[in-house]
Amino acid sequence: MANTYTQIHIQVVFSVQNRYCLISDKWKDELYQYITGIVRNNNHKLLAINGMPDHIHILIGLRPSQSVSDLMQDIKGDSSKWINEKRYINGRFSWQEGYGAFSYSRSDISKVIQYINDQLIHHRMKDFDQEYQDLLDEFGIEYDERYLFKKV
């Protein structure tokens, strides 16, 4: 888009269906590379990706040519199909419905990248439920606990 200048930084957070711990250390880096390809193929910039066996955080430099919801549909749909085709788990893999999307200013980017890179450290002190609720609270997002990511 000619004469369109933007600076849109979005952290997205999403979970494995039923919060099962299915993302294995054996193939998570390959999954992150695959998701990076999806983001880049949609002309966005992936700034950070990391997670835990039950969820993922991604920081994206978003282009205005695609909505967050359309990008998330591509990421979740294509990556779950890829995981199933690779047969990385017994049974069928799927992501839980929904996601969190949080916007950041340029001055916050290095802090958010560090936060995403340090997921293992954060989750020694705080579980995903608390982490996600803290993000929602920090951004002043009202929510009904009944509709947060479901845990089995």
C-alpha positions in Angstrom: 0.0 0.0 0.0 1.6 3.2 -1.2 1.9 6.0 1.4 0.8 3.8 4.2 3.1 3.9 7.2 2.4 1.9 10.4 4.0 0.7 13.5 1.8 -2.1 15.0 3.2 -4.5 17.5 0.9 -7.3 18.7 1.6 -10.1 21.2 -0.7 -13.0 20.6 -1.2 -15.8 23.2 -3.1 -19.0 22.5 -3.4 -22.4 24.0 -3.5 -26.1 23.1 -7.1 -27.5 23.2 -8.1 -28.2 26.8 -4.7 -26.9 27.8 -3.1 -30.3 27.3 0.7 -30.2 27.4 1.2 -31.6 23.9 3.9 -29.3 22.5 7.0 -31.5 22.9 10.6 -30.2 23.3 11.5 -32.6 20.5 9.6 -30.7 17.8 8.7 -27.3 19.3 11.5 -25.5 17.5 10.3 -27.0 14.2 6.8 -25.8 15.1 8.1 -22.3 15.8 9.9 -22.2 12.5 6.7 -23.3 10.7 4.7 -20.6 12.4 7.4 -18.0 11.6 7.0 -19.0 8.0 3.2 -18.4 8.2 3.7 -15.0 9.6 6.4 -14.0 7.0 4.3 -15.4 4.1 1.5 -13.1 5.2 4.1 -10.2 5.0 4.3 -9.6 8.7 7.5 -9.6 10.9 7.9 -12.1 13.6 9.8 -10.5 16.5 9.7 -13.3 19.1 8.1 -16.7 19.5 8.2 -19.1 22.5 5.9 -20.9 24.9 5.3 -23.9 27.1 3.9 -27.4 26.3 0.4 -26.0 26.6 0.6 -22.5 25.0 2.5 -20.1 22.8 3.4 -16.4 22.8 4.2 -14.6 19.5 5.2 -10.9 19.1 4.5 -9.7 15.6 5.2 -6.5 13.7 1.8 -6.5 12.0 1.1 -5.0 8.5 -2.3 -3.3 8.0 -3.1 -5.5 5.0 -4.4 -8.3 7.3 -6.5 -8.4 10.4 -5.3 -10.0 13.6 -8.2 -12.5 13.4 -7.4 -13.5 9.9 -3.7 -14.0 10.7 -4.6 -16.0 13.8 -6.9 -18.2 11.7 -4.0 -18.9 9.3 -1.5 -19.6 12.2 -3.7 -21.8 14.2 -5.3 -23.6 11.2 -2.2 -24.2 9.2 0.0 -25.2 12.2 -2.6 -27.7 13.6 -2.9 -29.3 10.2 0.9 -29.4 10.0 1.2 -31.1 13.4 -1.4 -33.6 12.5 0.3 -34.4 9.1 3.6 -34.9 10.9 1.8 -37.2 13.4 3.7 -35.6 16.3 1.0 -36.7 18.8 -1.3 -39.7 19.2 -4.8 -38.6 18.2 -5.8 -35.2 16.8 -4.1 -32.0 17.7 -6.0 -28.7 17.8 -5.7 -25.3 19.3 -8.2 -24.0 21.8 -10.7 -21.5 20.4 -9.8 -17.9 20.9 -6.6 -16.0 21.7 -5.4 -13.0 23.5 -3.9 -10.1 21.4 -2.1 -7.2 23.2 -0.6 -4.1 21.5 2.7 -2.5 22.5 4.5 0.7 21.8 8.0 0.6 20.2 9.6 1.5 23.5 8.2 -1.8 25.1 9.4 -4.2 22.3 12.7 -5.2 23.9 10.9 -5.9 27.2 8.2 -8.0 25.6 10.8 -10.0 23.6 12.7 -10.7 26.8 9.4 -11.8 28.5 8.6 -14.2 25.6 12.1 -15.6 25.5 12.0 -16.2 29.3 8.8 -18.2 29.4 10.4 -21.1 31.2 11.6 -18.8 34.0 8.2 -17.1 34.3 6.3 -20.4 34.6 8.4 -21.5 37.5 6.7 -18.8 39.5 3.3 -18.4 37.8 1.0 -20.9 35.9 -0.6 -20.0 32.6 -3.9 -19.2 34.1 -2.4 -16.5 36.3 -0.1 -15.2 33.5 -3.1 -14.8 31.1 -5.3 -13.2 33.7 -2.4 -10.8 34.6 -2.1 -9.8 30.9 -5.9 -9.2 30.7 -5.8 -7.1 33.9 -2.7 -5.2 32.8 -4.5 -4.1 29.6 -7.8 -3.4 31.4 -9.6 -6.0 29.4 -12.8 -7.1 31.1 -13.4 -10.9 31.0 -15.7 -13.6 32.3 -13.6 -16.4 33.9 -16.0 -19.0 32.5 -14.7 -18.1 29.0 -11.0 -18.1 29.6 -8.9 -20.9 28.1 -10.4 -24.1 29.5 -8.3 -26.5 31.4 -9.1 -30.2 31.7 
